[in-house]
Amino acid sequence: MAGTVLTNQLKSLNDACQQLQERIGSDAKAAELLFCVRGLVTQLTVENEAVPRLAATARESLARLRPAIERLGVKTSGADPAEDLASQLIAVRGKLAAIDSTEAASLCRQLASIEAEYLEALDRAFQSAYQPPATAQAAVAGIDKVALRDFLAQVFSTPDLVLSSVDIISGGFSKQTMKVQLRKQEGRDEPMPETLILRLDLPAETALAGTKVVEEYPMLLAAHGHGIRVPKPYALESSGKVAGRNFIVLGLVTGRTVGTLFNYPPADAGLGADIARQLAAIHKVPISALPDVTGPDVPLVERIHEEIAIARRFWDALGRSSTIMEEGFRALERHLPLADSSVRCLVHGDFGLHNIMVEHDKVSSILDWEFGKLGNPADDLGYFHDTADHLMGWDNFLAEYERAGGIVPPPEQVQFYRLLALVRVCTLANQADAAFCAGVMTRIQYAPPGSYFLRGIMAKLGRMVERLG
């Protein structure tokens, strides 16, 4: 009876959100909050109704594997049916992983497949209950306008510079973004923009990715200097005295994002081809132009191994159980030699529709270079693989990339970096979800990773691990 009451209360809340959605008109902030609230309410409703049923189905799949598992000496019959499904699967997987045999490795992947099936079913239940109207963005704190005015006056050599406004335009899990409007004094004609964008580091306690704008700024300088469509980089404030944390000053770019890593627009071969050409242009930036971003002369395999180790530490710190994640890390270690390449180039590192501005069906700007580095072109290609396949077909995208001067890596390297991208994104999404659930990030805007796309991206990783073998 209590469960029915809870479900009815949650459904009523969701209905109320839908009614509010029809009334808010063009109020973007209200729409953003409703996106978050509706997603969270829908998640709670679906989990209350669907989790027990779907978990029972997954346990039946585990029971079908029991004879094969127990033939290897691993006991599963003592599992507590009340125990969390993920914990049950990870306990069995841990015992199998200690057995050095092809059959044990195959059973580990089948356990990951059971988890993927469970997550896919849960995601279908969520999607049928709610389709969000937009991508959520987080609110952020203010900034000292006097200190900012003084800093920008120095940047543009304009002592009497005036700030018309400073507005929050978005927030996320790695950086904060603000828009600054400048006003010119009467009778003066300073060569400066009227609108600027500030990209600020997040406070340490809420910065999930751990990247810094001081590392991103040289990437932007190199890309902009070689004709890549990026925001114009004007300045780096690295003392922390202006805003309490470091930030970069960028020019305003026009256009809009048309999708994310999880939501795609309709197929568009023209847009896909233009993105392929821009990616090839990024990869053709001369290495000699990157003296400030190449970093220490460490073999690429070692650097990728460290990236995997960092993601592994982030994952372990969460204390969560997932056969999918365990098998994902295992597959990365097993295929690590594929990370290497004789080709080195500038790599964006987070090349997705969420970081691509589009105007008139063309790329107007490529944003957020915080993960930029010198690496294998397969890194960006693997990251963008699924989006490219949706927009115009993977083979067509790759052909356009090659025609534009991009060097096509072996297919197995692309698949390795596709796997690495999924593991990285799943780790970050779990971090955001765990921080919200634990109350570290209390704003409702941090709810969407768990309430919307976490299940789908985890299931995609599970299916890829299953195919890799």
Contacts in CASP RR format, 6 or more apart in sequence:
PFRMAT RR
TARGET T0000
AUTHOR 0000-0000-0000
METHOD contacts of the structure
MODEL  1
MAGTVLTNQLKSLNDACQQLQERIGSDAKAAELLFCVRGLVTQLTVENEA
VPRLAATARESLARLRPAIERLGVKTSGADPAEDLASQLIAVRGKLAAID
STEAASLCRQLASIEAEYLEALDRAFQSAYQPPATAQAAVAGIDKVALRD
FLAQVFSTPDLVLSSVDIISGGFSKQTMKVQLRKQEGRDEPMPETLILRL
DLPAETALAGTKVVEEYPMLLAAHGHGIRVPKPYALESSGKVAGRNFIVL
GLVTGRTVGTLFNYPPADAGLGADIARQLAAIHKVPISALPDVTGPDVPL
VERIHEEIAIARRFWDALGRSSTIMEEGFRALERHLPLADSSVRCLVHGD
FGLHNIMVEHDKVSSILDWEFGKLGNPADDLGYFHDTADHLMGWDNFLAE
YERAGGIVPPPEQVQFYRLLALVRVCTLANQADAAFCAGVMTRIQYAPPG
SYFLRGIMAKLGRMVERLG
3 48 0 8 1.000
6 48 0 8 1.000
7 45 0 8 1.000
7 48 0 8 1.000
7 49 0 8 1.000
10 41 0 8 1.000
10 44 0 8 1.000
10 45 0 8 1.000
10 48 0 8 1.000
11 45 0 8 1.000
13 37 0 8 1.000
13 41 0 8 1.000
14 38 0 8 1.000
14 41 0 8 1.000
14 42 0 8 1.000
14 45 0 8 1.000
14 129 0 8 1.000
14 130 0 8 1.000
17 34 0 8 1.000
17 37 0 8 1.000
17 38 0 8 1.000
17 41 0 8 1.000
18 38 0 8 1.000
20 30 0 8 1.000
20 34 0 8 1.000
21 31 0 8 1.000
21 34 0 8 1.000
21 38 0 8 1.000
21 133 0 8 1.000
24 30 0 8 1.000
24 31 0 8 1.000
24 34 0 8 1.000
25 31 0 8 1.000
31 133 0 8 1.000
31 134 0 8 1.000
32 134 0 8 1.000
32 136 0 8 1.000
32 137 0 8 1.000
32 445 0 8 1.000
33 444 0 8 1.000
33 445 0 8 1.000
35 132 0 8 1.000
35 133 0 8 1.000
35 134 0 8 1.000
35 135 0 8 1.000
35 136 0 8 1.000
35 448 0 8 1.000
36 136 0 8 1.000
36 444 0 8 1.000
36 445 0 8 1.000
36 447 0 8 1.000
36 448 0 8 1.000
36 451 0 8 1.000
37 444 0 8 1.000
37 447 0 8 1.000
38 130 0 8 1.000
38 132 0 8 1.000
39 130 0 8 1.000
39 132 0 8 1.000
39 447 0 8 1.000
39 448 0 8 1.000
39 451 0 8 1.000
39 452 0 8 1.000
40 444 0 8 1.000
40 447 0 8 1.000
40 451 0 8 1.000
42 126 0 8 1.000
42 129 0 8 1.000
42 130 0 8 1.000
42 451 0 8 1.000
43 126 0 8 1.000
43 447 0 8 1.000
43 450 0 8 1.000
43 451 0 8 1.000
43 452 0 8 1.000
45 129 0 8 1.000
46 122 0 8 1.000
46 125 0 8 1.000
46 126 0 8 1.000
46 129 0 8 1.000
47 122 0 8 1.000
49 125 0 8 1.000
50 121 0 8 1.000
50 122 0 8 1.000
50 125 0 8 1.000
51 122 0 8 1.000
54 118 0 8 1.000
54 121 0 8 1.000
54 122 0 8 1.000
54 125 0 8 1.000
55 85 0 8 1.000
55 118 0 8 1.000
57 118 0 8 1.000
57 121 0 8 1.000
58 85 0 8 1.000
58 89 0 8 1.000
58 114 0 8 1.000
58 115 0 8 1.000
58 117 0 8 1.000
58 118 0 8 1.000
59 81 0 8 1.000
59 85 0 8 1.000
59 88 0 8 1.000
61 114 0 8 1.000
61 117 0 8 1.000
62 76 0 8 1.000
62 88 0 8 1.000
62 89 0 8 1.000
62 92 0 8 1.000
62 111 0 8 1.000
62 114 0 8 1.000
65 107 0 8 1.000
65 110 0 8 1.000
65 111 0 8 1.000
65 114 0 8 1.000
66 76 0 8 1.000
66 77 0 8 1.000
68 103 0 8 1.000
68 107 0 8 1.000
69 76 0 8 1.000
69 92 0 8 1.000
69 96 0 8 1.000
69 107 0 8 1.000
70 76 0 8 1.000
70 77 0 8 1.000
72 96 0 8 1.000
72 99 0 8 1.000
72 101 0 8 1.000
72 103 0 8 1.000
72 104 0 8 1.000
72 107 0 8 1.000
74 92 0 8 1.000
74 95 0 8 1.000
74 96 0 8 1.000
74 99 0 8 1.000
76 92 0 8 1.000
79 88 0 8 1.000
79 91 0 8 1.000
79 92 0 8 1.000
80 88 0 8 1.000
84 321 0 8 1.000
85 115 0 8 1.000
85 118 0 8 1.000
86 115 0 8 1.000
86 320 0 8 1.000
86 321 0 8 1.000
86 322 0 8 1.000
86 323 0 8 1.000
87 321 0 8 1.000
89 111 0 8 1.000
89 114 0 8 1.000
89 115 0 8 1.000
89 321 0 8 1.000
89 323 0 8 1.000
90 321 0 8 1.000
90 322 0 8 1.000
90 323 0 8 1.000
90 326 0 8 1.000
92 111 0 8 1.000
93 108 0 8 1.000
93 111 0 8 1.000
93 112 0 8 1.000
93 323 0 8 1.000
93 326 0 8 1.000
93 327 0 8 1.000
94 326 0 8 1.000
96 104 0 8 1.000
96 107 0 8 1.000
96 108 0 8 1.000
96 111 0 8 1.000
97 104 0 8 1.000
97 108 0 8 1.000
97 326 0 8 1.000
97 330 0 8 1.000
105 469 0 8 1.000
106 469 0 8 1.000
108 323 0 8 1.000
108 326 0 8 1.000
108 327 0 8 1.000
108 330 0 8 1.000
109 327 0 8 1.000
109 465 0 8 1.000
109 466 0 8 1.000
109 469 0 8 1.000
110 466 0 8 1.000
111 323 0 8 1.000
111 327 0 8 1.000
112 323 0 8 1.000
112 324 0 8 1.000
112 326 0 8 1.000
112 327 0 8 1.000
112 328 0 8 1.000
112 462 0 8 1.000
112 465 0 8 1.000
112 466 0 8 1.000
113 462 0 8 1.000
113 463 0 8 1.000
113 466 0 8 1.000
114 323 0 8 1.000
115 322 0 8 1.000
115 323 0 8 1.000
115 324 0 8 1.000
115 458 0 8 1.000
115 462 0 8 1.000
116 324 0 8 1.000
116 458 0 8 1.000
116 459 0 8 1.000
116 461 0 8 1.000
116 462 0 8 1.000
116 463 0 8 1.000
116 466 0 8 1.000
117 459 0 8 1.000
119 324 0 8 1.000
119 455 0 8 1.000
119 456 0 8 1.000
119 458 0 8 1.000
119 459 0 8 1.000
120 455 0 8 1.000
120 456 0 8 1.000
120 459 0 8 1.000
122 455 0 8 1.000
123 455 0 8 1.000
123 456 0 8 1.000
123 459 0 8 1.000
126 451 0 8 1.000
126 452 0 8 1.000
126 455 0 8 1.000
132 448 0 8 1.000
132 452 0 8 1.000
135 257 0 8 1.000
135 259 0 8 1.000
135 260 0 8 1.000
135 263 0 8 1.000
135 354 0 8 1.000
135 448 0 8 1.000
136 445 0 8 1.000
136 447 0 8 1.000
136 448 0 8 1.000
137 170 0 8 1.000
137 171 0 8 1.000
137 172 0 8 1.000
137 445 0 8 1.000
138 170 0 8 1.000
138 171 0 8 1.000
138 172 0 8 1.000
138 173 0 8 1.000
138 443 0 8 1.000
138 445 0 8 1.000
138 446 0 8 1.000
139 168 0 8 1.000
139 171 0 8 1.000
139 443 0 8 1.000
139 445 0 8 1.000
140 168 0 8 1.000
140 171 0 8 1.000
140 176 0 8 1.000
140 177 0 8 1.000
140 178 0 8 1.000
140 200 0 8 1.000
141 176 0 8 1.000
142 166 0 8 1.000
142 168 0 8 1.000
142 178 0 8 1.000
143 166 0 8 1.000
143 178 0 8 1.000
143 198 0 8 1.000
143 200 0 8 1.000
143 242 0 8 1.000
143 243 0 8 1.000
144 242 0 8 1.000
144 243 0 8 1.000
145 163 0 8 1.000
145 166 0 8 1.000
147 241 0 8 1.000
147 242 0 8 1.000
147 243 0 8 1.000
148 163 0 8 1.000
148 166 0 8 1.000
148 180 0 8 1.000
148 198 0 8 1.000
148 242 0 8 1.000
148 243 0 8 1.000
149 161 0 8 1.000
149 162 0 8 1.000
149 163 0 8 1.000
150 242 0 8 1.000
151 235 0 8 1.000
151 237 0 8 1.000
151 242 0 8 1.000
152 158 0 8 1.000
152 161 0 8 1.000
152 163 0 8 1.000
152 180 0 8 1.000
152 182 0 8 1.000
152 196 0 8 1.000
152 249 0 8 1.000
153 159 0 8 1.000
153 160 0 8 1.000
153 161 0 8 1.000
155 234 0 8 1.000
155 235 0 8 1.000
155 249 0 8 1.000
156 190 0 8 1.000
156 192 0 8 1.000
157 190 0 8 1.000
158 188 0 8 1.000
158 190 0 8 1.000
158 192 0 8 1.000
160 185 0 8 1.000
160 188 0 8 1.000
161 182 0 8 1.000
161 190 0 8 1.000
161 192 0 8 1.000
162 182 0 8 1.000
162 183 0 8 1.000
162 184 0 8 1.000
162 185 0 8 1.000
163 180 0 8 1.000
163 181 0 8 1.000
163 182 0 8 1.000
163 183 0 8 1.000
164 181 0 8 1.000
164 182 0 8 1.000
164 183 0 8 1.000
165 179 0 8 1.000
165 180 0 8 1.000
165 181 0 8 1.000
166 178 0 8 1.000
166 179 0 8 1.000
166 180 0 8 1.000
166 181 0 8 1.000
167 178 0 8 1.000
167 179 0 8 1.000
167 181 0 8 1.000
168 176 0 8 1.000
168 177 0 8 1.000
168 178 0 8 1.000
169 177 0 8 1.000
169 178 0 8 1.000
169 179 0 8 1.000
169 197 0 8 1.000
170 177 0 8 1.000
171 177 0 8 1.000
171 445 0 8 1.000
172 202 0 8 1.000
172 445 0 8 1.000
173 202 0 8 1.000
173 208 0 8 1.000
173 209 0 8 1.000
173 428 0 8 1.000
173 431 0 8 1.000
173 432 0 8 1.000
173 446 0 8 1.000
173 449 0 8 1.000
174 202 0 8 1.000
174 207 0 8 1.000
174 208 0 8 1.000
174 209 0 8 1.000
174 210 0 8 1.000
174 211 0 8 1.000
174 368 0 8 1.000
174 370 0 8 1.000
175 199 0 8 1.000
175 200 0 8 1.000
175 201 0 8 1.000
175 202 0 8 1.000
175 211 0 8 1.000
175 213 0 8 1.000
175 368 0 8 1.000
175 370 0 8 1.000
176 199 0 8 1.000
176 200 0 8 1.000
176 201 0 8 1.000
176 202 0 8 1.000
177 197 0 8 1.000
177 198 0 8 1.000
177 199 0 8 1.000
177 200 0 8 1.000
178 197 0 8 1.000
178 198 0 8 1.000
178 200 0 8 1.000
179 195 0 8 1.000
179 196 0 8 1.000
179 197 0 8 1.000
179 198 0 8 1.000
179 252 0 8 1.000
180 195 0 8 1.000
180 196 0 8 1.000
180 197 0 8 1.000
180 198 0 8 1.000
181 194 0 8 1.000
181 195 0 8 1.000
182 192 0 8 1.000
182 193 0 8 1.000
182 194 0 8 1.000
182 195 0 8 1.000
182 196 0 8 1.000
183 194 0 8 1.000
184 190 0 8 1.000
184 192 0 8 1.000
184 194 0 8 1.000
193 251 0 8 1.000
193 252 0 8 1.000
195 251 0 8 1.000
195 252 0 8 1.000
196 234 0 8 1.000
196 249 0 8 1.000
196 250 0 8 1.000
196 251 0 8 1.000
196 252 0 8 1.000
197 231 0 8 1.000
197 249 0 8 1.000
197 250 0 8 1.000
197 251 0 8 1.000
197 252 0 8 1.000
197 253 0 8 1.000
198 243 0 8 1.000
198 247 0 8 1.000
198 248 0 8 1.000
198 249 0 8 1.000
198 250 0 8 1.000
199 213 0 8 1.000
199 216 0 8 1.000
199 247 0 8 1.000
199 248 0 8 1.000
199 250 0 8 1.000
200 213 0 8 1.000
200 243 0 8 1.000
200 245 0 8 1.000
200 246 0 8 1.000
200 247 0 8 1.000
201 207 0 8 1.000
201 212 0 8 1.000
201 213 0 8 1.000
201 245 0 8 1.000
201 246 0 8 1.000
201 247 0 8 1.000
202 245 0 8 1.000
203 245 0 8 1.000
205 440 0 8 1.000
206 435 0 8 1.000
206 440 0 8 1.000
206 441 0 8 1.000
208 428 0 8 1.000
208 431 0 8 1.000
208 432 0 8 1.000
208 435 0 8 1.000
209 370 0 8 1.000
209 371 0 8 1.000
209 428 0 8 1.000
211 370 0 8 1.000
211 371 0 8 1.000
212 246 0 8 1.000
212 370 0 8 1.000
213 236 0 8 1.000
213 238 0 8 1.000
213 246 0 8 1.000
213 247 0 8 1.000
213 248 0 8 1.000
213 370 0 8 1.000
214 236 0 8 1.000
214 238 0 8 1.000
214 246 0 8 1.000
215 370 0 8 1.000
216 248 0 8 1.000
216 368 0 8 1.000
216 369 0 8 1.000
216 370 0 8 1.000
216 372 0 8 1.000
217 233 0 8 1.000
217 236 0 8 1.000
217 248 0 8 1.000
218 290 0 8 1.000
218 292 0 8 1.000
218 293 0 8 1.000
219 293 0 8 1.000
219 346 0 8 1.000
219 369 0 8 1.000
219 372 0 8 1.000
220 230 0 8 1.000
220 231 0 8 1.000
220 233 0 8 1.000
220 248 0 8 1.000
220 250 0 8 1.000
220 369 0 8 1.000
221 233 0 8 1.000
221 292 0 8 1.000
222 285 0 8 1.000
222 289 0 8 1.000
222 290 0 8 1.000
222 292 0 8 1.000
222 293 0 8 1.000
222 346 0 8 1.000
223 230 0 8 1.000
223 282 0 8 1.000
223 285 0 8 1.000
223 346 0 8 1.000
223 366 0 8 1.000
223 369 0 8 1.000
224 230 0 8 1.000
224 231 0 8 1.000
224 232 0 8 1.000
224 233 0 8 1.000
225 289 0 8 1.000
226 281 0 8 1.000
226 285 0 8 1.000
226 286 0 8 1.000
226 289 0 8 1.000
227 281 0 8 1.000
228 278 0 8 1.000
228 281 0 8 1.000
228 282 0 8 1.000
228 285 0 8 1.000
228 366 0 8 1.000
229 278 0 8 1.000
229 363 0 8 1.000
229 364 0 8 1.000
229 365 0 8 1.000
229 366 0 8 1.000
230 365 0 8 1.000
230 366 0 8 1.000
230 367 0 8 1.000
230 369 0 8 1.000
231 250 0 8 1.000
231 251 0 8 1.000
231 252 0 8 1.000
231 253 0 8 1.000
231 365 0 8 1.000
231 367 0 8 1.000
232 250 0 8 1.000
232 251 0 8 1.000
233 248 0 8 1.000
233 249 0 8 1.000
233 250 0 8 1.000
233 251 0 8 1.000
234 249 0 8 1.000
234 250 0 8 1.000
234 251 0 8 1.000
235 248 0 8 1.000
235 249 0 8 1.000
236 246 0 8 1.000
236 247 0 8 1.000
236 248 0 8 1.000
236 249 0 8 1.000
237 243 0 8 1.000
237 246 0 8 1.000
237 247 0 8 1.000
237 248 0 8 1.000
237 249 0 8 1.000
238 246 0 8 1.000
239 246 0 8 1.000
240 246 0 8 1.000
253 357 0 8 1.000
253 364 0 8 1.000
253 365 0 8 1.000
253 367 0 8 1.000
254 357 0 8 1.000
254 359 0 8 1.000
254 364 0 8 1.000
254 365 0 8 1.000
255 357 0 8 1.000
255 358 0 8 1.000
255 359 0 8 1.000
255 364 0 8 1.000
255 365 0 8 1.000
256 357 0 8 1.000
256 358 0 8 1.000
256 359 0 8 1.000
257 353 0 8 1.000
257 354 0 8 1.000
257 355 0 8 1.000
257 356 0 8 1.000
257 357 0 8 1.000
257 358 0 8 1.000
258 265 0 8 1.000
258 271 0 8 1.000
258 353 0 8 1.000
258 356 0 8 1.000
258 358 0 8 1.000
259 265 0 8 1.000
259 353 0 8 1.000
259 354 0 8 1.000
260 352 0 8 1.000
260 353 0 8 1.000
260 354 0 8 1.000
261 352 0 8 1.000
261 353 0 8 1.000
261 354 0 8 1.000
261 387 0 8 1.000
261 425 0 8 1.000
261 453 0 8 1.000
261 457 0 8 1.000
262 452 0 8 1.000
262 453 0 8 1.000
262 456 0 8 1.000
262 457 0 8 1.000
264 353 0 8 1.000
264 387 0 8 1.000
264 390 0 8 1.000
264 391 0 8 1.000
265 271 0 8 1.000
265 353 0 8 1.000
267 390 0 8 1.000
267 391 0 8 1.000
267 392 0 8 1.000
268 361 0 8 1.000
268 391 0 8 1.000
268 392 0 8 1.000
269 391 0 8 1.000
269 392 0 8 1.000
269 396 0 8 1.000
270 361 0 8 1.000
270 392 0 8 1.000
271 358 0 8 1.000
271 361 0 8 1.000
271 362 0 8 1.000
271 363 0 8 1.000
271 391 0 8 1.000
272 388 0 8 1.000
272 391 0 8 1.000
272 392 0 8 1.000
272 397 0 8 1.000
272 400 0 8 1.000
273 392 0 8 1.000
273 396 0 8 1.000
273 397 0 8 1.000
273 400 0 8 1.000
274 361 0 8 1.000
274 362 0 8 1.000
274 363 0 8 1.000
275 356 0 8 1.000
275 363 0 8 1.000
275 384 0 8 1.000
275 388 0 8 1.000
275 391 0 8 1.000
275 397 0 8 1.000
276 388 0 8 1.000
276 397 0 8 1.000
276 398 0 8 1.000
276 400 0 8 1.000
276 401 0 8 1.000
276 404 0 8 1.000
277 400 0 8 1.000
277 401 0 8 1.000
277 404 0 8 1.000
278 363 0 8 1.000
278 366 0 8 1.000
279 348 0 8 1.000
279 351 0 8 1.000
279 380 0 8 1.000
279 381 0 8 1.000
279 384 0 8 1.000
279 401 0 8 1.000
279 406 0 8 1.000
280 401 0 8 1.000
280 402 0 8 1.000
280 404 0 8 1.000
280 405 0 8 1.000
280 406 0 8 1.000
281 404 0 8 1.000
282 345 0 8 1.000
282 346 0 8 1.000
282 347 0 8 1.000
282 348 0 8 1.000
282 366 0 8 1.000
282 380 0 8 1.000
283 345 0 8 1.000
283 346 0 8 1.000
283 347 0 8 1.000
283 377 0 8 1.000
283 380 0 8 1.000
283 406 0 8 1.000
283 407 0 8 1.000
284 345 0 8 1.000
284 405 0 8 1.000
284 406 0 8 1.000
285 345 0 8 1.000
285 346 0 8 1.000
287 294 0 8 1.000
287 344 0 8 1.000
287 345 0 8 1.000
287 346 0 8 1.000
287 374 0 8 1.000
290 346 0 8 1.000
290 374 0 8 1.000
293 346 0 8 1.000
293 372 0 8 1.000
293 373 0 8 1.000
293 374 0 8 1.000
294 374 0 8 1.000
295 374 0 8 1.000
299 340 0 8 1.000
300 339 0 8 1.000
300 340 0 8 1.000
300 341 0 8 1.000
300 344 0 8 1.000
300 375 0 8 1.000
300 376 0 8 1.000
301 336 0 8 1.000
301 337 0 8 1.000
301 339 0 8 1.000
301 340 0 8 1.000
303 373 0 8 1.000
303 375 0 8 1.000
304 336 0 8 1.000
304 339 0 8 1.000
304 420 0 8 1.000
305 336 0 8 1.000
305 339 0 8 1.000
307 420 0 8 1.000
307 424 0 8 1.000
308 329 0 8 1.000
308 332 0 8 1.000
308 333 0 8 1.000
308 336 0 8 1.000
308 420 0 8 1.000
308 423 0 8 1.000
311 329 0 8 1.000
311 423 0 8 1.000
311 424 0 8 1.000
311 427 0 8 1.000
312 329 0 8 1.000
314 427 0 8 1.000
314 428 0 8 1.000
314 431 0 8 1.000
315 325 0 8 1.000
315 329 0 8 1.000
315 427 0 8 1.000
315 430 0 8 1.000
318 430 0 8 1.000
318 431 0 8 1.000
318 434 0 8 1.000
320 430 0 8 1.000
320 434 0 8 1.000
322 458 0 8 1.000
324 426 0 8 1.000
324 458 0 8 1.000
324 459 0 8 1.000
324 461 0 8 1.000
324 462 0 8 1.000
324 465 0 8 1.000
325 423 0 8 1.000
325 426 0 8 1.000
325 427 0 8 1.000
325 430 0 8 1.000
325 458 0 8 1.000
325 461 0 8 1.000
327 462 0 8 1.000
327 465 0 8 1.000
328 419 0 8 1.000
328 423 0 8 1.000
328 461 0 8 1.000
328 462 0 8 1.000
328 465 0 8 1.000
329 423 0 8 1.000
331 419 0 8 1.000
331 465 0 8 1.000
331 468 0 8 1.000
331 469 0 8 1.000
332 416 0 8 1.000
332 419 0 8 1.000
332 420 0 8 1.000
332 423 0 8 1.000
335 416 0 8 1.000
335 419 0 8 1.000
335 468 0 8 1.000
338 412 0 8 1.000
338 413 0 8 1.000
338 415 0 8 1.000
338 416 0 8 1.000
339 376 0 8 1.000
339 413 0 8 1.000
339 416 0 8 1.000
339 417 0 8 1.000
339 420 0 8 1.000
340 376 0 8 1.000
341 375 0 8 1.000
341 376 0 8 1.000
341 377 0 8 1.000
341 378 0 8 1.000
341 409 0 8 1.000
341 413 0 8 1.000
343 376 0 8 1.000
343 377 0 8 1.000
343 407 0 8 1.000
343 409 0 8 1.000
344 374 0 8 1.000
344 375 0 8 1.000
344 376 0 8 1.000
345 374 0 8 1.000
345 375 0 8 1.000
345 376 0 8 1.000
345 377 0 8 1.000
345 407 0 8 1.000
346 372 0 8 1.000
346 373 0 8 1.000
346 374 0 8 1.000
346 375 0 8 1.000
347 372 0 8 1.000
347 373 0 8 1.000
347 374 0 8 1.000
347 375 0 8 1.000
347 376 0 8 1.000
347 377 0 8 1.000
347 379 0 8 1.000
347 380 0 8 1.000
348 355 0 8 1.000
348 366 0 8 1.000
348 369 0 8 1.000
348 371 0 8 1.000
348 372 0 8 1.000
348 380 0 8 1.000
349 371 0 8 1.000
349 372 0 8 1.000
349 373 0 8 1.000
349 379 0 8 1.000
349 380 0 8 1.000
349 383 0 8 1.000
350 368 0 8 1.000
350 370 0 8 1.000
350 371 0 8 1.000
350 372 0 8 1.000
350 383 0 8 1.000
351 366 0 8 1.000
351 380 0 8 1.000
351 383 0 8 1.000
351 384 0 8 1.000
352 383 0 8 1.000
352 384 0 8 1.000
352 387 0 8 1.000
353 387 0 8 1.000
355 366 0 8 1.000
355 367 0 8 1.000
355 368 0 8 1.000
356 363 0 8 1.000
356 365 0 8 1.000
356 366 0 8 1.000
356 367 0 8 1.000
357 363 0 8 1.000
357 364 0 8 1.000
357 365 0 8 1.000
357 366 0 8 1.000
357 367 0 8 1.000
358 364 0 8 1.000
376 409 0 8 1.000
376 413 0 8 1.000
376 417 0 8 1.000
377 406 0 8 1.000
377 407 0 8 1.000
377 409 0 8 1.000
378 409 0 8 1.000
378 410 0 8 1.000
378 413 0 8 1.000
378 414 0 8 1.000
378 416 0 8 1.000
378 417 0 8 1.000
379 417 0 8 1.000
379 420 0 8 1.000
381 398 0 8 1.000
381 401 0 8 1.000
381 409 0 8 1.000
381 414 0 8 1.000
381 417 0 8 1.000
382 414 0 8 1.000
382 415 0 8 1.000
382 417 0 8 1.000
382 418 0 8 1.000
382 421 0 8 1.000
383 417 0 8 1.000
383 418 0 8 1.000
383 421 0 8 1.000
385 394 0 8 1.000
385 414 0 8 1.000
385 418 0 8 1.000
386 418 0 8 1.000
386 460 0 8 1.000
388 394 0 8 1.000
388 397 0 8 1.000
388 398 0 8 1.000
389 397 0 8 1.000
391 397 0 8 1.000
392 400 0 8 1.000
398 408 0 8 1.000
401 408 0 8 1.000
402 408 0 8 1.000
415 468 0 8 1.000
418 464 0 8 1.000
419 461 0 8 1.000
419 464 0 8 1.000
419 465 0 8 1.000
419 468 0 8 1.000
422 457 0 8 1.000
422 460 0 8 1.000
422 461 0 8 1.000
422 464 0 8 1.000
423 461 0 8 1.000
425 457 0 8 1.000
426 454 0 8 1.000
426 457 0 8 1.000
426 458 0 8 1.000
426 461 0 8 1.000
429 449 0 8 1.000
429 450 0 8 1.000
429 453 0 8 1.000
429 454 0 8 1.000
429 457 0 8 1.000
429 458 0 8 1.000
430 449 0 8 1.000
430 454 0 8 1.000
432 441 0 8 1.000
432 446 0 8 1.000
432 449 0 8 1.000
432 450 0 8 1.000
433 449 0 8 1.000
433 450 0 8 1.000
433 454 0 8 1.000
435 441 0 8 1.000
435 446 0 8 1.000
436 442 0 8 1.000
436 446 0 8 1.000
436 447 0 8 1.000
436 449 0 8 1.000
436 450 0 8 1.000
END
